[in-house]
Amino acid sequence: MGSAPSEFQTEEGKEKLKEYQELTYLTKEEILKCFKAFKTVAGEPKENFENWIIDEEEFKNFDQFKNNPFIDRIFEIFSNNDGKMSFEHYLDMMSVFSDSCPTDLKAKYAFKIYDFKNCDYFDRDDINTFIERITEGKFSQDERSMIIDKIFEEADIDGNNQIKFEEFNHIANKYSQDFHKTFSIKI
């Protein structure tokens, strides 16, 4: 990929790059690609690139997320509580979406993204919202209801009309190849 950006050529920068590799599922090359992508969206860092931040509108400029029906939820889950995303939060996010990330960790974040009410379980409304978003509203309510029934039939193991994380994780692991593929982004 050529030489590293100047921010990573100092001893401190080299250590930071090594730390990022240790704390994420990303390779050195992937981290450098993430750095370049973040720099394209955020512009030059004002001071220290570690304190670099973007807001939700800037986040929407990343090519990998432009057409994602869950872009608002992805930003919400991976950003600071103040509506800003730092470079390090971006790296954490890209690590979760990388091919190297374990299915259980991907499932943890997928669950958070799809839990639209932030109540630690999916109900029929959450699944309906999910289906509406991925199909762009092209299914009728009857069609969505039929799909929701099938999902709950398979995933709601304890039959309480809620899909908890453990149940979601069970399904994610049962269909791990498909889930892993659909919850990954090429870096």
C-alpha positions in Angstrom: 0.0 0.0 0.0 3.0 2.3 0.1 4.2 4.2 3.0 2.1 5.0 6.0 0.6 8.5 6.4 2.9 11.0 8.3 0.7 10.7 11.4 1.9 7.1 11.7 5.6 7.6 10.8 6.7 9.0 14.2 7.6 6.7 17.0 4.3 7.7 18.8 2.4 7.1 15.6 4.0 3.7 15.0 3.0 2.7 18.6 -0.5 3.9 18.0 -0.8 1.9 14.8 0.5 -1.2 16.7 -2.0 -0.5 19.5 -4.9 -0.3 17.0 -3.9 -3.6 15.5 -3.9 -5.2 19.0 -7.3 -3.7 20.0 -9.2 -4.4 16.8 -9.6 -7.3 14.3 -8.1 -5.1 11.6 -4.7 -5.6 9.8 -2.2 -2.7 9.5 -3.3 -2.3 5.9 -7.0 -2.1 6.8 -6.3 0.5 9.6 -4.4 2.6 7.0 -7.3 2.3 4.6 -9.7 3.4 7.4 -7.5 6.3 8.2 -7.5 7.4 4.5 -11.3 7.0 4.3 -11.8 9.0 7.5 -9.5 11.7 6.4 -11.4 12.0 3.1 -14.7 12.5 5.0 -13.4 14.5 8.0 -10.6 16.5 6.3 -7.3 17.2 7.8 -7.1 16.7 11.5 -7.2 20.0 13.3 -4.8 19.0 16.0 -4.1 15.3 17.0 -5.8 12.8 14.7 -6.9 10.8 17.7 -9.3 13.6 18.6 -10.7 13.8 15.1 -14.5 13.7 15.0 -17.3 13.7 12.5 -21.1 14.2 12.9 -23.9 12.1 11.5 -24.2 14.1 8.3 -20.5 13.7 7.6 -20.8 9.9 8.4 -23.3 9.6 5.6 -20.5 10.4 3.1 -18.7 7.1 3.6 -19.2 5.0 0.5 -19.7 1.8 2.5 -22.8 3.3 4.3 -24.4 5.6 1.8 -27.2 3.1 0.9 -27.4 1.3 4.1 -31.0 1.3 5.5 -29.6 1.3 9.0 -27.1 4.1 8.7 -28.8 6.2 11.4 -28.7 3.2 13.9 -25.1 2.3 13.0 -24.0 5.9 13.7 -26.0 6.0 16.9 -24.5 2.7 18.2 -20.9 3.4 17.3 -20.7 7.2 18.0 -20.2 9.1 21.2 -23.3 10.0 23.3 -23.0 13.5 22.0 -23.7 12.7 18.4 -20.1 12.7 17.3 -17.9 9.8 16.0 -14.1 9.8 16.7 -11.6 8.1 14.5 -11.2 5.5 17.2 -14.9 4.8 17.3 -14.8 4.5 13.5 -12.0 1.9 13.8 -14.0 0.0 16.4 -17.0 0.0 14.0 -15.0 -1.1 11.0 -13.4 -3.8 13.2 -16.9 -5.2 14.0 -17.8 -5.1 10.3 -14.5 -6.7 9.2 -14.3 -10.3 8.0 -12.0 -11.2 10.9 -14.5 -10.3 13.6 -16.1 -13.3 15.4 -19.8 -14.0 14.8 -20.7 -13.5 18.5 -19.3 -10.0 18.5 -21.0 -9.2 15.2 -24.3 -10.5 16.6 -23.9 -8.3 19.7 -23.7 -5.2 17.6 -26.3 -6.3 15.0 -28.7 -6.8 17.9 -28.0 -3.2 19.2 -28.5 -1.8 15.7 -31.8 -3.7 15.1 -33.2 -3.0 18.6 -34.9 0.2 17.5 -36.5 0.9 20.9 -33.2 0.2 22.8 -35.1 -2.1 25.2 -32.8 -5.2 25.0 -35.2 -7.3 23.0 -37.0 -7.4 19.6 -40.7 -7.3 19.5 -42.9 -7.6 16.4 -42.6 -3.8 15.8 -38.8 -4.0 15.7 -39.0 -6.9 13.2 -41.6 -5.0 11.2 -39.3 -1.9 11.1 -36.4 -4.1 10.1 -38.3 -5.6 7.2 -39.6 -2.2 6.0 -36.1 -0.9 5.9 -34.5 -3.7 4.1 -37.3 -4.0 1.5 -37.8 -0.2 1.2 -41.5 -0.7 2.1 -42.2 -3.0 -0.9 -44.0 -5.7 1.1 -47.6 -5.3 2.2 -48.5 -5.5 5.9 -49.9 -9.0 5.4 -46.6 -10.1 3.8 -44.6 -8.6 6.6 -46.9 -10.2 9.2 -46.3 -13.6 7.6 -42.5 -13.1 7.7 -42.6 -11.8 11.3 -44.6 -15.0 12.3 -41.9 -17.2 10.7 -39.1 -15.3 12.4 -40.8 -15.6 15.8 -41.6 -19.2 15.2 -37.9 -19.9 14.8 -36.2 -17.4 17.0 -38.5 -16.9 20.0 -37.3 -20.0 21.7 -39.1 -19.3 25.0 -42.3 -18.2 23.3 -42.7 -14.9 25.2 -43.1 -12.8 22.0 -39.7 -11.2 22.5 -36.4 -12.1 20.9 -33.7 -11.5 23.5 -30.0 -11.3 22.6 -29.3 -15.0 23.5 -32.0 -16.1 21.1 -30.8 -13.7 18.3 -27.2 -14.9 18.9 -28.4 -18.5 18.6 -29.9 -17.8 15.2 -26.9 -15.8 14.1 -24.6 -18.7 14.9 -27.0 -21.2 13.4 -26.8 -19.4 10.1 -23.3 -18.0 10.8 -22.0 -18.2 7.2 -24.8 -16.1 5.8 -24.9 -13.8 8.9 -21.2 -13.2 8.8 -21.3 -12.4 5.1 -24.2 -9.9 5.4 -22.8 -8.2 8.4 -19.4 -7.5 6.8 -18.0 -4.6 4.9 -15.1 -4.7 2.5 -12.4 -2.4 3.8 
